[in-house]
Structure formats: C-alpha cells, structure tokens
Amino acid sequence: MKILLAAAAVVLLLGLATSSQSSTDTTSTNKTQSTQATDAVTFADVSTAAAENPGAFLDVRTPAEYNESHFEDAELLPLQDIQSGALPNVDTDTTVYVYCRSGNRSAQATQILENAGYSVVDLGGLDDVTAMGGELTTGQRVTQ
C-alpha cells in the first residue's frame, strides 16, 4: 500500500512539473513570436501606416517628453490617458504602433489597447525605434 501511494505521489509530481514546463514553453514561444513580429517591422512600414492612418503611430510618453523630441508623424497619447480610458482615434481594425522612452510604458499601453480590441505593435523604446531607422525630431507638434 505504501509503495502504491509513493508511486502515485511521484506520478502527480511529474505531471505538475511537466505542466509547469509546458506553460513556461508556451509563454516563451509567445514572447518569441511577438519579438519576431516586431523585428520584421521597419520604420518605413510605420511611416507608411502613419501616413495612411493618422493616429496609428503613438508616442505614449508624457507631453513634456514628446515636446522635447519625438518621431515624425507620431501622435501623442500618454499612457496615463490610455489608463484613464482614452483610445486612439483610429478604427480597431487599424494596426497601431506604440513606443515610449524605454519600452515599459509601450508594453503597458499595448496590453490595454489589445484588450480594447486594437491590433498593436509594440515598437519598444526610443533606441529600438532609432535602430529601425526612425529619426527623432525636436520641437512641439500640435496633436488632436
């Protein structure tokens, strides 16, 4: 009887370990797919989308950060406003591209916007967008 209980405990523990590993693998795969999708996007793609759909390229930093510098055609929609319920002025079937200073706020904005039904590409931080070919412009830009 003790041997049977011990065997059942081992099987249960192995099942939990396998389940945990499977969950970790799925999370890792999802992150990899998201990263690969972002890596495939060029700044030319983003610029084209912004030209075709004003409001589809979002800077989710603060107004002060935006006024200091931003990427051409980027509209300001601060994360704080998104957290308060503000949404981009584009249809939900339009792909929205977001960036911030380091990638933290853009990740938060991406989650909120995806939950609201938008298709979102998180471009990450300023350095990431610059590496894609984006050039920062200085000076204030009037946004909606």
C-alpha positions in Angstrom: 0.0 0.0 0.0 2.8 2.4 0.9 4.5 1.6 -2.4 1.3 2.4 -4.3 0.9 5.8 -2.5 4.6 6.7 -3.2 4.2 5.8 -6.9 1.0 7.9 -7.1 2.8 10.9 -5.5 5.7 10.6 -8.0 3.3 10.5 -10.9 1.5 13.5 -9.6 4.7 15.5 -9.1 6.0 14.5 -12.5 2.7 15.7 -14.0 2.9 19.0 -12.2 6.5 19.5 -13.4 5.6 18.7 -17.0 2.6 21.1 -16.8 4.7 23.9 -15.4 7.4 23.3 -18.1 4.7 23.3 -20.8 3.3 26.6 -19.5 6.8 28.1 -19.5 7.4 26.9 -23.0 4.2 28.5 -24.2 5.0 31.8 -22.6 8.5 31.8 -24.1 7.1 30.9 -27.5 4.5 33.7 -27.3 7.2 36.3 -26.4 9.5 35.0 -29.2 6.7 35.3 -31.7 5.9 38.8 -30.6 9.5 39.8 -30.8 9.9 38.3 -34.2 6.8 40.2 -35.4 8.3 43.5 -34.1 11.7 42.7 -35.6 10.1 42.3 -39.0 8.7 45.8 -39.0 10.7 48.6 -40.5 10.4 52.3 -39.8 9.3 52.7 -43.4 6.3 50.4 -42.6 5.4 52.5 -39.6 5.7 55.8 -41.6 3.5 54.4 -44.3 0.9 53.3 -41.8 1.0 56.7 -40.1 0.6 58.5 -43.4 -2.4 56.3 -44.4 -4.0 56.4 -40.9 -3.2 59.4 -38.8 -3.2 58.4 -35.2 -1.9 54.9 -35.9 1.7 55.8 -34.6 1.6 56.7 -31.0 4.1 58.1 -28.5 2.8 57.1 -25.1 5.3 59.2 -23.1 4.4 62.5 -21.3 3.7 65.7 -23.1 7.0 67.2 -21.8 8.9 64.2 -23.2 7.1 64.4 -26.5 7.7 68.1 -26.9 11.4 67.6 -26.2 11.6 65.1 -29.1 9.5 62.5 -31.0 9.4 60.6 -34.2 7.9 62.3 -37.2 4.2 61.5 -37.7 3.9 60.2 -34.1 0.8 61.3 -32.3 0.9 61.9 -28.5 -1.4 59.7 -26.4 0.2 59.4 -23.0 0.0 56.1 -21.1 -1.8 57.9 -18.3 -4.6 59.0 -20.6 -4.9 55.4 -22.0 -5.1 54.1 -18.5 -7.9 56.6 -17.9 -9.8 55.3 -20.9 -8.6 57.4 -23.9 -8.2 55.4 -27.1 -6.5 56.1 -30.4 -8.6 58.0 -33.0 -8.5 55.1 -35.5 -10.7 52.1 -36.2 -9.9 49.0 -34.2 -9.0 47.1 -37.4 -6.1 49.5 -38.0 -2.8 48.4 -36.7 -1.5 50.8 -34.1 2.2 51.2 -33.4 3.4 52.4 -30.0 6.7 53.5 -28.4 7.9 55.2 -25.3 11.3 56.0 -23.8 12.5 52.6 -22.7 9.7 50.1 -23.7 8.0 49.8 -20.3 5.1 52.2 -21.0 4.6 51.0 -24.5 4.2 47.4 -23.2 1.6 48.6 -20.8 -0.2 50.6 -23.5 -0.1 47.6 -25.8 -1.8 45.4 -23.3 -4.6 48.0 -22.6 -5.1 48.7 -26.3 -5.2 45.0 -27.2 -7.8 44.4 -24.5 -9.8 47.2 -26.1 -9.7 45.4 -29.5 -6.9 47.0 -31.3 -4.1 45.2 -33.2 -0.9 46.7 -31.7 2.8 46.5 -32.5 4.9 47.5 -29.5 8.0 49.2 -31.0 9.7 49.4 -27.6 11.7 52.4 -26.6 13.4 55.3 -28.4 16.6 53.3 -29.0 14.6 50.5 -30.6 12.7 52.8 -33.0 16.0 54.6 -33.9 17.6 51.2 -34.6 14.7 50.5 -37.0 15.6 53.7 -38.9 13.5 56.3 -37.1 14.9 59.8 -36.6 13.9 61.9 -33.6 12.7 65.4 -34.4 12.7 68.2 -31.8 10.1 70.8 -31.1 6.5 70.8 -30.2 4.0 69.3 -32.6 0.3 70.1 -32.3 -1.8 66.9 -31.9 -5.5 66.3 -31.7 
